[in-house]
């Protein structure tokens, strides 16, 4: 059994929020995705990925910003990991 992994970064912590960034990894060897190889996300939302058979296995912790840093730029914090097994 081999694993495909899809990482979606959403606009908010809700799975039905729009995708703002993504990456994918294919352990089956059938595809060879690379960063920046598509202008459009593979799904509009995380729920769309679930409907297509991807299994959610990790979501990022919801950590509030430290006081005074509410508007600092940092990493994409609403990160969701999905998998397909084949």
C-alpha positions in Angstrom: 0.0 0.0 0.0 1.3 3.4 -1.0 0.4 6.9 0.3 -0.5 10.2 -1.5 -0.4 13.3 0.7 -2.2 16.6 0.1 -1.5 19.6 2.2 -4.1 22.4 2.0 -3.7 25.8 3.6 -7.1 27.4 4.2 -8.1 31.0 4.7 -9.5 30.1 8.2 -9.7 27.1 10.5 -12.9 25.9 8.9 -12.7 23.0 6.4 -15.2 24.8 4.1 -12.9 27.9 3.9 -11.2 28.7 0.6 -7.8 27.1 -0.2 -5.0 29.8 -0.2 -2.0 27.5 -0.6 -1.3 23.8 -1.3 1.3 21.1 -1.9 1.1 17.4 -2.8 3.3 14.4 -2.6 2.8 11.1 -4.4 4.3 8.0 -2.9 2.8 5.9 -5.7 5.2 7.3 -8.2 2.4 7.9 -10.8 2.8 11.7 -10.7 5.6 14.0 -9.8 4.1 17.3 -8.5 6.5 20.2 -7.8 6.0 23.5 -6.0 4.3 26.1 -8.2 3.3 23.7 -10.9 -0.3 24.9 -10.9 -2.0 28.2 -10.8 -5.3 26.9 -9.4 -5.6 24.8 -6.2 -6.6 21.1 -6.6 -9.8 21.8 -4.6 -11.7 24.9 -3.7 -12.1 23.9 0.0 -11.0 21.1 2.4 -14.5 19.7 2.2 -14.2 19.3 -1.5 -11.1 17.1 -0.9 -13.0 15.0 1.5 -15.8 14.5 -1.0 -13.2 13.3 -3.5 -12.0 10.6 -1.2 -9.1 12.2 0.6 -8.9 11.3 4.3 -8.1 14.1 6.8 -5.4 13.0 9.2 -4.1 16.2 10.7 -5.1 19.8 11.3 -3.0 22.5 12.8 -3.5 23.7 16.3 -5.5 26.9 16.8 -3.0 29.1 18.6 -4.1 32.7 19.3 -1.6 35.4 18.4 0.5 36.9 21.1 -0.8 40.3 22.3 0.7 43.0 20.0 1.5 40.6 17.1 -2.0 40.3 15.7 -1.0 41.8 12.4 2.5 40.3 12.0 3.1 38.2 8.9 4.2 34.6 9.5 3.5 31.0 8.4 0.2 29.8 7.0 -1.4 28.6 10.1 -4.6 26.8 8.9 -2.8 23.7 7.6 -4.7 20.5 6.9 -3.1 17.2 5.9 -5.0 14.7 3.7 -4.1 11.2 2.5 -5.2 8.6 -0.1 -3.9 5.1 0.1 -3.5 2.9 -3.0 
